[in-house]
Amino acid sequence: MNPGLKAAIRMWMKDKGHAPEEATFHRLAGDGSRRIFWRISAQEPGASLIAMSNPPNDPAVRRENLAYLNIGKHLRQKGIPVAEIYRYDLTSGWFIMEDLGHINLQDAASSEDETATLYEKVIDRLFRLQMDGAEGFDPSWCCQTGHYDRTVMLRYEADYFKSAFLGRYLGLTSDRPNLDPCFRHLAETASRADAGFFLHRDFQSRNIMISNGNIGFVDWQGGRLGPLAYDLASLIIDPYTRLSPAQQKTIYDRYLDLIKGHNPTGAGAFEKYYPYLAIQRNLQILGAFSYLTQVMNKAYFETYIPAALHNLNGLLDQVRGREISPLRDLVAELTSHQKILDILERAG
């Protein structure tokens, strides 16, 4: 751990009346990021905090850290349940912040009834995040793009799917001209959705913390303005949780009720564009899992690739039309690809 970070942690604890010499430092298991996290616990029950280190070794990381700070402060001021940032050092790339708990949504729901209750709370908080987070949001805070738009869909989702999943992971020819019109059609249609809301961009179960029945959100640094349906789709098609079709429908219907209560005329457009935005999210998921498996050597992400591919196959079947037939046919064929079958066999 950076000596400056450790010194700042001990000083914060001393200021709060804790005994810094009795603190324990526990490095947390990494996920899909290069960032390093620690949980620091004091002797007093419930006294803990989280430290994050993300050394700004290149301009992209510097932008990410600044986005983490600015977006985090903004959401916190709006009453959104994100961690309070206590201290930070952008030059060294570290943050000391509130601990939102040990358990995420993926691990929290142990029964069907509990799952329904938790997800109802989560989507209520999500709706507030999307509405209140957009008020006063400054796109200049964003580390990538200020808006989720057609360019993002094509460059960072469709192309990611082609290069990382089809090419690097499956070893297929990623240069497939017959797919490009499909991706343009999907992106053009999805980009017609109202995009004036706050978009988390990675709203999945591992980024949703549960503590004493309270909901908290982490990893907001990729936030920007965008459409409502994308984050809901991220939650519903999340390969980590593999919700049943009945559970997915319950969550979707509950969210649709929230839209109708806010703006009855907006429900129709939401339903129209939801499957397109869900497909875009699914393309991103498959690209990311493939990159993390092949490039970052995080092989445990490979386990979730078949579920993500199955989700994409189902979503493409929901969007009828000849415009995406080549993509639909390819994905249906890939569900029985030997590499996918091998993963399923290893998983039992």
C-alpha atoms as a printed R data frame, in Angstrom:
    type eleno elety resid chain resno       x       y       z
1   ATOM     1    CA   MET     A     1   0.000   0.000   0.000
2   ATOM     2    CA   ASN     A     2   1.164   3.518  -0.834
3   ATOM     3    CA   PRO     A     3   2.812   4.981   2.325
4   ATOM     4    CA   GLY     A     4   0.926   8.245   1.849
5   ATOM     5    CA   LEU     A     5  -2.370   6.373   1.709
6   ATOM     6    CA   LYS     A     6  -1.583   4.362   4.832
7   ATOM     7    CA   ALA     A     7  -0.577   7.533   6.683
8   ATOM     8    CA   ALA     A     8  -3.798   9.275   5.616
9   ATOM     9    CA   ILE     A     9  -5.866   6.309   6.783
10  ATOM    10    CA   ARG     A    10  -4.219   6.300  10.195
11  ATOM    11    CA   MET     A    11  -4.707  10.057  10.533
12  ATOM    12    CA   TRP     A    12  -8.389   9.778   9.576
13  ATOM    13    CA   MET     A    13  -8.903   7.052  12.148
14  ATOM    14    CA   LYS     A    14  -7.161   9.091  14.817
15  ATOM    15    CA   ASP     A    15  -9.348  12.108  13.993
16  ATOM    16    CA   LYS     A    16 -12.434   9.909  14.407
17  ATOM    17    CA   GLY     A    17 -11.321   8.644  17.803
18  ATOM    18    CA   HIS     A    18 -10.222   5.193  16.658
19  ATOM    19    CA   ALA     A    19  -6.906   3.579  17.574
20  ATOM    20    CA   PRO     A    20  -4.976   3.471  14.270
21  ATOM    21    CA   GLU     A    21  -2.349   1.098  15.607
22  ATOM    22    CA   GLU     A    22  -5.065  -1.528  16.116
23  ATOM    23    CA   ALA     A    23  -6.450  -1.264  12.590
24  ATOM    24    CA   THR     A    24  -6.420  -4.288  10.305
25  ATOM    25    CA   PHE     A    25  -5.830  -3.958   6.565
26  ATOM    26    CA   HIS     A    26  -7.474  -6.565   4.335
27  ATOM    27    CA   ARG     A    27  -6.949  -6.460   0.579
28  ATOM    28    CA   LEU     A    28 -10.169  -7.245  -1.255
29  ATOM    29    CA   ALA     A    29 -10.407  -9.656  -4.155
30  ATOM    30    CA   GLY     A    30 -10.169  -7.884  -7.488
31  ATOM    31    CA   ASP     A    31 -12.854  -7.948 -10.151
32  ATOM    32    CA   GLY     A    32 -12.706  -6.508 -13.645
33  ATOM    33    CA   SER     A    33 -10.597  -3.458 -12.805
34  ATOM    34    CA   ARG     A    34  -6.916  -2.697 -12.248
35  ATOM    35    CA   ARG     A    35  -7.847  -0.715  -9.155
36  ATOM    36    CA   ILE     A    36  -6.841  -2.139  -5.768
37  ATOM    37    CA   PHE     A    37  -9.167  -2.032  -2.757
38  ATOM    38    CA   TRP     A    38  -8.631  -2.595   0.966
39  ATOM    39    CA   ARG     A    39 -11.041  -2.832   3.857
40  ATOM    40    CA   ILE     A    40  -9.650  -1.182   6.976
41  ATOM    41    CA   SER     A    41 -11.296  -2.199  10.237
42  ATOM    42    CA   ALA     A    42 -10.851  -0.733  13.707
43  ATOM    43    CA   GLN     A    43 -11.387  -2.560  16.989
44  ATOM    44    CA   GLU     A    44 -14.738  -0.849  17.534
45  ATOM    45    CA   PRO     A    45 -17.681  -2.837  16.087
46  ATOM    46    CA   GLY     A    46 -18.841  -1.479  12.752
47  ATOM    47    CA   ALA     A    47 -15.909   0.929  12.385
48  ATOM    48    CA   SER     A    48 -14.502   0.263   8.910
49  ATOM    49    CA   LEU     A    49 -13.707   2.074   5.696
50  ATOM    50    CA   ILE     A    50 -12.576   1.318   2.169
51  ATOM    51    CA   ALA     A    51  -9.361   2.501   0.559
52  ATOM    52    CA   MET     A    52  -8.862   2.472  -3.202
53  ATOM    53    CA   SER     A    53  -5.615   2.885  -5.117
54  ATOM    54    CA   ASN     A    54  -5.579   3.641  -8.827
55  ATOM    55    CA   PRO     A    55  -2.156   5.149  -9.671
56  ATOM    56    CA   PRO     A    56  -2.557   7.733 -12.475
57  ATOM    57    CA   ASN     A    57   0.093   6.287 -14.751
58  ATOM    58    CA   ASP     A    58  -1.595   7.488 -17.941
59  ATOM    59    CA   PRO     A    59  -4.102  10.171 -18.980
60  ATOM    60    CA   ALA     A    60  -7.004   7.695 -19.090
61  ATOM    61    CA   VAL     A    61  -6.528   6.731 -15.432
62  ATOM    62    CA   ARG     A    62  -6.191  10.382 -14.427
63  ATOM    63    CA   ARG     A    63  -9.519  11.108 -16.141
64  ATOM    64    CA   GLU     A    64 -11.083   8.067 -14.471
65  ATOM    65    CA   ASN     A    65 -10.005   9.164 -10.995
66  ATOM    66    CA   LEU     A    66 -11.293  12.680 -11.558
67  ATOM    67    CA   ALA     A    67 -14.607  11.293 -12.803
68  ATOM    68    CA   TYR     A    68 -14.810   9.062  -9.739
69  ATOM    69    CA   LEU     A    69 -14.380  12.098  -7.510
70  ATOM    70    CA   ASN     A    70 -16.696  14.531  -9.300
71  ATOM    71    CA   ILE     A    71 -19.498  12.100 -10.108
72  ATOM    72    CA   GLY     A    72 -19.298  10.564  -6.639
73  ATOM    73    CA   LYS     A    73 -19.617  13.961  -4.960
74  ATOM    74    CA   HIS     A    74 -22.503  14.921  -7.242
75  ATOM    75    CA   LEU     A    75 -24.473  11.745  -6.584
76  ATOM    76    CA   ARG     A    76 -23.847  11.962  -2.859
77  ATOM    77    CA   GLN     A    77 -25.166  15.533  -2.792
78  ATOM    78    CA   LYS     A    78 -28.299  14.311  -4.558
79  ATOM    79    CA   GLY     A    79 -28.951  11.802  -1.794
80  ATOM    80    CA   ILE     A    80 -28.018   8.815  -3.943
81  ATOM    81    CA   PRO     A    81 -26.652   5.895  -1.849
82  ATOM    82    CA   VAL     A    82 -23.034   6.007  -2.972
83  ATOM    83    CA   ALA     A    83 -20.047   5.924  -0.645
84  ATOM    84    CA   GLU     A    84 -18.989   9.173   0.973
85  ATOM    85    CA   ILE     A    85 -15.436  10.084  -0.042
86  ATOM    86    CA   TYR     A    86 -13.566  11.149   3.102
87  ATOM    87    CA   ARG     A    87 -10.143  11.971   1.695
88  ATOM    88    CA   TYR     A    88  -8.351  11.634  -1.625
89  ATOM    89    CA   ASP     A    89  -5.137  12.415  -3.453
90  ATOM    90    CA   LEU     A    90  -5.481  12.673  -7.217
91  ATOM    91    CA   THR     A    91  -1.725  13.037  -7.686
92  ATOM    92    CA   SER     A    92  -1.105   9.614  -6.159
93  ATOM    93    CA   GLY     A    93  -4.480   8.197  -7.176
94  ATOM    94    CA   TRP     A    94  -5.997   7.088  -3.882
95  ATOM    95    CA   PHE     A    95  -9.326   7.507  -2.098
96  ATOM    96    CA   ILE     A    96 -10.531   6.822   1.443
97  ATOM    97    CA   MET     A    97 -14.268   6.307   1.614
98  ATOM    98    CA   GLU     A    98 -17.268   4.884   3.392
99  ATOM    99    CA   ASP     A    99 -17.667   1.126   3.606
100 ATOM   100    CA   LEU     A   100 -21.041   0.154   2.094
101 ATOM   101    CA   GLY     A   101 -20.853  -3.422   3.347
102 ATOM   102    CA   HIS     A   102 -19.399  -6.848   2.689
103 ATOM   103    CA   ILE     A   103 -22.216  -8.347   0.613
104 ATOM   104    CA   ASN     A   104 -23.269  -7.527  -2.928
105 ATOM   105    CA   LEU     A   105 -26.565  -8.268  -4.641
106 ATOM   106    CA   GLN     A   106 -25.187 -11.373  -6.339
107 ATOM   107    CA   ASP     A   107 -24.570 -12.969  -2.932
108 ATOM   108    CA   ALA     A   108 -27.390 -11.411  -0.933
109 ATOM   109    CA   ALA     A   109 -30.514 -13.129  -2.234
110 ATOM   110    CA   SER     A   110 -30.715 -16.664  -0.849
111 ATOM   111    CA   SER     A   111 -34.384 -17.339  -1.601
112 ATOM   112    CA   GLU     A   112 -36.905 -16.386  -4.283
113 ATOM   113    CA   ASP     A   113 -38.934 -14.235  -1.863
114 ATOM   114    CA   GLU     A   114 -35.815 -12.443  -0.659
115 ATOM   115    CA   THR     A   115 -34.697 -11.880  -4.231
116 ATOM   116    CA   ALA     A   116 -37.999 -10.211  -5.128
117 ATOM   117    CA   THR     A   117 -37.828  -7.913  -2.095
118 ATOM   118    CA   LEU     A   118 -34.222  -6.902  -2.739
119 ATOM   119    CA   TYR     A   119 -34.754  -6.215  -6.429
120 ATOM   120    CA   GLU     A   120 -37.804  -4.088  -5.682
121 ATOM   121    CA   LYS     A   121 -35.634  -1.899  -3.450
122 ATOM   122    CA   VAL     A   122 -32.854  -1.824  -6.009
123 ATOM   123    CA   ILE     A   123 -35.014  -0.659  -8.910
124 ATOM   124    CA   ASP     A   124 -36.635   2.013  -6.741
125 ATOM   125    CA   ARG     A   125 -33.144   3.356  -5.964
126 ATOM   126    CA   LEU     A   126 -32.107   2.957  -9.601
127 ATOM   127    CA   PHE     A   127 -34.997   5.107 -10.774
128 ATOM   128    CA   ARG     A   128 -34.029   7.842  -8.333
129 ATOM   129    CA   LEU     A   129 -30.397   7.556  -9.440
130 ATOM   130    CA   GLN     A   130 -31.398   8.045 -13.058
131 ATOM   131    CA   MET     A   131 -33.753  10.962 -12.391
132 ATOM   132    CA   ASP     A   132 -32.008  12.862  -9.602
133 ATOM   133    CA   GLY     A   133 -28.520  12.088 -10.875
134 ATOM   134    CA   ALA     A   134 -29.290  13.851 -14.158
135 ATOM   135    CA   GLU     A   135 -30.196  17.104 -12.398
136 ATOM   136    CA   GLY     A   136 -27.183  19.405 -12.518
137 ATOM   137    CA   PHE     A   137 -24.972  16.712 -14.038
138 ATOM   138    CA   ASP     A   138 -21.994  18.128 -15.941
139 ATOM   139    CA   PRO     A   139 -20.882  15.906 -18.862
140 ATOM   140    CA   SER     A   140 -17.371  17.389 -18.585
141 ATOM   141    CA   TRP     A   141 -16.910  15.258 -15.461
142 ATOM   142    CA   CYS     A   142 -17.021  12.062 -17.535
143 ATOM   143    CA   CYS     A   143 -13.844  10.112 -18.210
144 ATOM   144    CA   GLN     A   144 -14.922   8.627 -21.541
145 ATOM   145    CA   THR     A   145 -17.870  10.351 -23.211
146 ATOM   146    CA   GLY     A   146 -20.395  12.763 -21.762
147 ATOM   147    CA   HIS     A   147 -23.296  10.924 -23.375
148 ATOM   148    CA   TYR     A   148 -24.138   7.351 -24.248
149 ATOM   149    CA   ASP     A   149 -24.795   7.613 -27.974
150 ATOM   150    CA   ARG     A   150 -24.547   5.871 -31.324
151 ATOM   151    CA   THR     A   151 -20.766   6.305 -31.434
152 ATOM   152    CA   VAL     A   152 -20.365   4.553 -28.072
153 ATOM   153    CA   MET     A   153 -22.659   1.734 -29.215
154 ATOM   154    CA   LEU     A   154 -20.642   1.072 -32.350
155 ATOM   155    CA   ARG     A   155 -17.091   1.700 -31.133
156 ATOM   156    CA   TYR     A   156 -17.180   0.458 -27.548
157 ATOM   157    CA   GLU     A   157 -19.840  -2.247 -27.787
158 ATOM   158    CA   ALA     A   158 -20.276  -3.663 -31.306
159 ATOM   159    CA   ASP     A   159 -16.592  -3.385 -32.228
160 ATOM   160    CA   TYR     A   160 -15.627  -4.694 -28.781
161 ATOM   161    CA   PHE     A   161 -17.862  -7.711 -29.351
162 ATOM   162    CA   LYS     A   162 -16.280  -8.365 -32.739
163 ATOM   163    CA   SER     A   163 -12.646  -7.944 -31.727
164 ATOM   164    CA   ALA     A   164 -12.600  -9.346 -28.187
165 ATOM   165    CA   PHE     A   165 -15.297 -12.039 -28.362
166 ATOM   166    CA   LEU     A   166 -15.458 -13.199 -31.974
167 ATOM   167    CA   GLY     A   167 -11.815 -12.578 -32.808
168 ATOM   168    CA   ARG     A   168  -9.606 -12.956 -29.742
169 ATOM   169    CA   TYR     A   169 -11.759 -15.328 -27.680
170 ATOM   170    CA   LEU     A   170 -13.401 -17.602 -30.261
171 ATOM   171    CA   GLY     A   171 -10.644 -17.250 -32.845
172 ATOM   172    CA   LEU     A   172 -13.060 -16.356 -35.615
173 ATOM   173    CA   THR     A   173 -12.540 -13.732 -38.274
174 ATOM   174    CA   SER     A   174 -13.626 -10.523 -36.588
175 ATOM   175    CA   ASP     A   175 -13.729  -8.691 -39.919
176 ATOM   176    CA   ARG     A   176 -17.272  -9.612 -40.920
177 ATOM   177    CA   PRO     A   177 -18.732  -6.969 -43.255
178 ATOM   178    CA   ASN     A   178 -22.141  -8.671 -43.242
179 ATOM   179    CA   LEU     A   179 -22.500  -7.857 -39.538
180 ATOM   180    CA   ASP     A   180 -21.815  -4.137 -39.855
181 ATOM   181    CA   PRO     A   181 -25.280  -3.240 -41.218
182 ATOM   182    CA   CYS     A   182 -26.798  -5.192 -38.299
183 ATOM   183    CA   PHE     A   183 -24.824  -3.195 -35.750
184 ATOM   184    CA   ARG     A   184 -25.631   0.087 -37.487
185 ATOM   185    CA   HIS     A   185 -29.336  -0.768 -37.458
186 ATOM   186    CA   LEU     A   186 -29.281  -1.695 -33.762
187 ATOM   187    CA   ALA     A   187 -27.344   1.431 -32.783
188 ATOM   188    CA   GLU     A   188 -29.440   3.739 -34.933
189 ATOM   189    CA   THR     A   189 -32.642   2.385 -33.399
190 ATOM   190    CA   ALA     A   190 -31.350   2.377 -29.816
191 ATOM   191    CA   SER     A   191 -30.036   5.941 -30.168
192 ATOM   192    CA   ARG     A   192 -33.603   7.225 -30.691
193 ATOM   193    CA   ALA     A   193 -34.414   6.606 -27.008
194 ATOM   194    CA   ASP     A   194 -34.535   9.671 -24.757
195 ATOM   195    CA   ALA     A   195 -30.997   9.977 -23.366
196 ATOM   196    CA   GLY     A   196 -31.403  12.755 -20.809
197 ATOM   197    CA   PHE     A   197 -31.013  10.610 -17.689
198 ATOM   198    CA   PHE     A   198 -28.089   9.581 -15.513
199 ATOM   199    CA   LEU     A   199 -26.547   6.336 -16.761
200 ATOM   200    CA   HIS     A   200 -24.358   4.276 -14.430
201 ATOM   201    CA   ARG     A   201 -23.190   2.102 -17.383
202 ATOM   202    CA   ASP     A   202 -22.230  -0.920 -15.248
203 ATOM   203    CA   PHE     A   203 -25.332  -1.445 -13.142
204 ATOM   204    CA   GLN     A   204 -24.908  -5.134 -12.309
205 ATOM   205    CA   SER     A   205 -25.187  -7.156  -9.115
206 ATOM   206    CA   ARG     A   206 -21.521  -6.920  -8.085
207 ATOM   207    CA   ASN     A   207 -21.771  -3.133  -8.074
208 ATOM   208    CA   ILE     A   208 -24.826  -3.102  -5.784
209 ATOM   209    CA   MET     A   209 -24.088  -3.533  -2.094
210 ATOM   210    CA   ILE     A   210 -26.546  -4.729   0.553
211 ATOM   211    CA   SER     A   211 -26.042  -3.864   4.225
212 ATOM   212    CA   ASN     A   212 -28.758  -4.262   6.873
213 ATOM   213    CA   GLY     A   213 -31.390  -4.019   4.160
214 ATOM   214    CA   ASN     A   214 -29.891  -0.810   2.754
215 ATOM   215    CA   ILE     A   215 -28.842  -0.494  -0.883
216 ATOM   216    CA   GLY     A   216 -25.571   1.123  -1.985
217 ATOM   217    CA   PHE     A   217 -23.969   1.648  -5.404
218 ATOM   218    CA   VAL     A   218 -20.273   1.447  -6.271
219 ATOM   219    CA   ASP     A   219 -18.128   1.883  -9.414
220 ATOM   220    CA   TRP     A   220 -19.887   4.979 -10.715
221 ATOM   221    CA   GLN     A   221 -16.829   6.394 -12.535
222 ATOM   222    CA   GLY     A   222 -18.237   5.395 -15.948
223 ATOM   223    CA   GLY     A   223 -21.385   7.444 -15.411
224 ATOM   224    CA   ARG     A   224 -22.727   9.787 -18.079
225 ATOM   225    CA   LEU     A   225 -26.065  10.882 -19.541
226 ATOM   226    CA   GLY     A   226 -28.047   8.229 -21.365
227 ATOM   227    CA   PRO     A   227 -31.352   6.335 -21.731
228 ATOM   228    CA   LEU     A   228 -33.268   4.701 -18.883
229 ATOM   229    CA   ALA     A   229 -33.416   1.208 -20.359
230 ATOM   230    CA   TYR     A   230 -29.671   0.517 -20.476
231 ATOM   231    CA   ASP     A   231 -29.103   0.284 -16.709
232 ATOM   232    CA   LEU     A   232 -32.286  -1.712 -16.204
233 ATOM   233    CA   ALA     A   233 -31.145  -4.137 -18.900
234 ATOM   234    CA   SER     A   234 -27.752  -4.409 -17.186
235 ATOM   235    CA   LEU     A   235 -29.544  -5.507 -14.031
236 ATOM   236    CA   ILE     A   236 -31.988  -7.903 -15.693
237 ATOM   237    CA   ILE     A   237 -29.616  -9.734 -18.062
238 ATOM   238    CA   ASP     A   238 -26.731  -9.781 -15.556
239 ATOM   239    CA   PRO     A   239 -24.958 -13.131 -16.166
240 ATOM   240    CA   TYR     A   240 -23.766 -13.223 -12.547
241 ATOM   241    CA   THR     A   241 -27.295 -13.705 -11.220
242 ATOM   242    CA   ARG     A   242 -28.986 -15.592 -14.074
243 ATOM   243    CA   LEU     A   243 -32.474 -14.485 -13.125
244 ATOM   244    CA   SER     A   244 -35.303 -16.691 -14.355
245 ATOM   245    CA   PRO     A   245 -37.624 -15.345 -17.088
246 ATOM   246    CA   ALA     A   246 -40.337 -14.916 -14.445
247 ATOM   247    CA   GLN     A   247 -38.000 -12.912 -12.194
248 ATOM   248    CA   GLN     A   248 -36.872 -10.776 -15.128
249 ATOM   249    CA   LYS     A   249 -40.480  -9.991 -16.050
250 ATOM   250    CA   THR     A   250 -41.360  -9.069 -12.462
251 ATOM   251    CA   ILE     A   251 -38.452  -6.609 -12.291
252 ATOM   252    CA   TYR     A   252 -39.249  -5.178 -15.725
253 ATOM   253    CA   ASP     A   253 -42.941  -4.708 -14.877
254 ATOM   254    CA   ARG     A   254 -42.116  -3.047 -11.563
255 ATOM   255    CA   TYR     A   255 -39.804  -0.626 -13.324
256 ATOM   256    CA   LEU     A   256 -42.412   0.079 -15.996
257 ATOM   257    CA   ASP     A   257 -44.851   1.013 -13.222
258 ATOM   258    CA   LEU     A   258 -42.304   3.548 -11.942
259 ATOM   259    CA   ILE     A   259 -42.110   5.121 -15.406
260 ATOM   260    CA   LYS     A   260 -45.883   5.271 -15.705
261 ATOM   261    CA   GLY     A   261 -46.100   6.938 -12.304
262 ATOM   262    CA   HIS     A   262 -43.553   9.536 -13.356
263 ATOM   263    CA   ASN     A   263 -44.621  10.077 -16.965
264 ATOM   264    CA   PRO     A   264 -47.435   7.880 -18.343
265 ATOM   265    CA   THR     A   265 -46.649   8.861 -21.929
266 ATOM   266    CA   GLY     A   266 -43.052   7.660 -21.651
267 ATOM   267    CA   ALA     A   267 -43.814   3.978 -21.130
268 ATOM   268    CA   GLY     A   268 -44.449   3.189 -24.801
269 ATOM   269    CA   ALA     A   269 -41.129   4.542 -26.017
270 ATOM   270    CA   PHE     A   270 -39.318   2.798 -23.172
271 ATOM   271    CA   GLU     A   271 -40.808  -0.563 -24.162
272 ATOM   272    CA   LYS     A   272 -39.999   0.030 -27.815
273 ATOM   273    CA   TYR     A   273 -36.300   0.697 -27.297
274 ATOM   274    CA   TYR     A   274 -35.594  -1.565 -24.325
275 ATOM   275    CA   PRO     A   275 -34.651  -4.708 -26.333
276 ATOM   276    CA   TYR     A   276 -32.257  -2.730 -28.532
277 ATOM   277    CA   LEU     A   277 -30.474  -1.233 -25.537
278 ATOM   278    CA   ALA     A   278 -30.410  -4.637 -23.852
279 ATOM   279    CA   ILE     A   279 -28.681  -6.061 -26.929
280 ATOM   280    CA   GLN     A   280 -26.142  -3.243 -26.844
281 ATOM   281    CA   ARG     A   281 -25.391  -4.006 -23.194
282 ATOM   282    CA   ASN     A   282 -25.078  -7.713 -24.000
283 ATOM   283    CA   LEU     A   283 -22.550  -7.018 -26.759
284 ATOM   284    CA   GLN     A   284 -20.500  -5.036 -24.243
285 ATOM   285    CA   ILE     A   285 -20.691  -7.835 -21.654
286 ATOM   286    CA   LEU     A   286 -19.382 -10.460 -24.066
287 ATOM   287    CA   GLY     A   287 -16.578  -8.181 -25.209
288 ATOM   288    CA   ALA     A   288 -15.600  -7.400 -21.619
289 ATOM   289    CA   PHE     A   289 -15.687 -10.998 -20.360
290 ATOM   290    CA   SER     A   290 -13.595 -12.114 -23.326
291 ATOM   291    CA   TYR     A   291 -11.034  -9.333 -22.822
292 ATOM   292    CA   LEU     A   292 -10.772 -10.006 -19.087
293 ATOM   293    CA   THR     A   293 -10.312 -13.725 -19.731
294 ATOM   294    CA   GLN     A   294  -7.802 -13.515 -22.574
295 ATOM   295    CA   VAL     A   295  -5.887 -10.303 -21.903
296 ATOM   296    CA   MET     A   296  -6.192  -9.684 -18.168
297 ATOM   297    CA   ASN     A   297  -5.795 -13.412 -17.311
298 ATOM   298    CA   LYS     A   298  -8.911 -13.349 -15.114
299 ATOM   299    CA   ALA     A   299 -10.164 -16.746 -16.144
300 ATOM   300    CA   TYR     A   300 -13.117 -16.811 -13.738
301 ATOM   301    CA   PHE     A   301 -14.996 -14.429 -16.066
302 ATOM   302    CA   GLU     A   302 -15.041 -17.159 -18.712
303 ATOM   303    CA   THR     A   303 -17.600 -19.060 -16.627
304 ATOM   304    CA   TYR     A   304 -20.210 -16.388 -17.365
305 ATOM   305    CA   ILE     A   305 -19.723 -16.233 -21.141
306 ATOM   306    CA   PRO     A   306 -22.249 -18.995 -22.017
307 ATOM   307    CA   ALA     A   307 -24.987 -17.295 -19.962
308 ATOM   308    CA   ALA     A   308 -24.255 -13.961 -21.643
309 ATOM   309    CA   LEU     A   309 -24.352 -15.581 -25.079
310 ATOM   310    CA   HIS     A   310 -27.636 -17.323 -24.229
311 ATOM   311    CA   ASN     A   311 -29.097 -13.956 -23.167
312 ATOM   312    CA   LEU     A   312 -27.989 -12.334 -26.417
313 ATOM   313    CA   ASN     A   313 -29.526 -15.133 -28.448
314 ATOM   314    CA   GLY     A   314 -32.866 -14.641 -26.692
315 ATOM   315    CA   LEU     A   315 -32.803 -10.865 -27.072
316 ATOM   316    CA   LEU     A   316 -32.070 -11.057 -30.792
317 ATOM   317    CA   ASP     A   317 -35.093 -13.330 -31.184
318 ATOM   318    CA   GLN     A   318 -37.230 -10.589 -29.622
319 ATOM   319    CA   VAL     A   319 -36.190  -8.091 -32.299
320 ATOM   320    CA   ARG     A   320 -37.629  -9.377 -35.521
321 ATOM   321    CA   GLY     A   321 -36.651  -8.064 -38.914
322 ATOM   322    CA   ARG     A   322 -34.285  -8.928 -41.732
323 ATOM   323    CA   GLU     A   323 -31.931  -6.080 -40.814
324 ATOM   324    CA   ILE     A   324 -30.229  -8.160 -38.110
325 ATOM   325    CA   SER     A   325 -30.651 -11.645 -39.598
326 ATOM   326    CA   PRO     A   326 -26.887 -12.248 -40.110
327 ATOM   327    CA   LEU     A   327 -26.162 -11.415 -36.460
328 ATOM   328    CA   ARG     A   328 -29.113 -13.451 -35.224
329 ATOM   329    CA   ASP     A   329 -28.006 -16.475 -37.255
330 ATOM   330    CA   LEU     A   330 -24.387 -16.195 -36.116
331 ATOM   331    CA   VAL     A   331 -25.233 -15.935 -32.408
332 ATOM   332    CA   ALA     A   332 -27.641 -18.889 -32.621
333 ATOM   333    CA   GLU     A   333 -24.852 -20.907 -34.222
334 ATOM   334    CA   LEU     A   334 -22.312 -19.845 -31.584
335 ATOM   335    CA   THR     A   335 -24.407 -21.176 -28.697
336 ATOM   336    CA   SER     A   336 -23.238 -24.649 -29.769
337 ATOM   337    CA   HIS     A   337 -19.623 -23.607 -30.445
338 ATOM   338    CA   GLN     A   338 -17.234 -26.178 -28.961
339 ATOM   339    CA   LYS     A   339 -15.563 -23.638 -26.698
340 ATOM   340    CA   ILE     A   340 -18.925 -22.672 -25.209
341 ATOM   341    CA   LEU     A   341 -19.895 -26.325 -24.758
342 ATOM   342    CA   ASP     A   342 -16.564 -27.013 -23.026
343 ATOM   343    CA   ILE     A   343 -17.219 -24.263 -20.464
344 ATOM   344    CA   LEU     A   344 -20.680 -25.645 -19.738
345 ATOM   345    CA   GLU     A   345 -19.271 -29.141 -19.332
346 ATOM   346    CA   ARG     A   346 -16.592 -27.959 -16.888
347 ATOM   347    CA   ALA     A   347 -19.237 -26.094 -14.905
348 ATOM   348    CA   GLY     A   348 -21.265 -29.272 -14.596
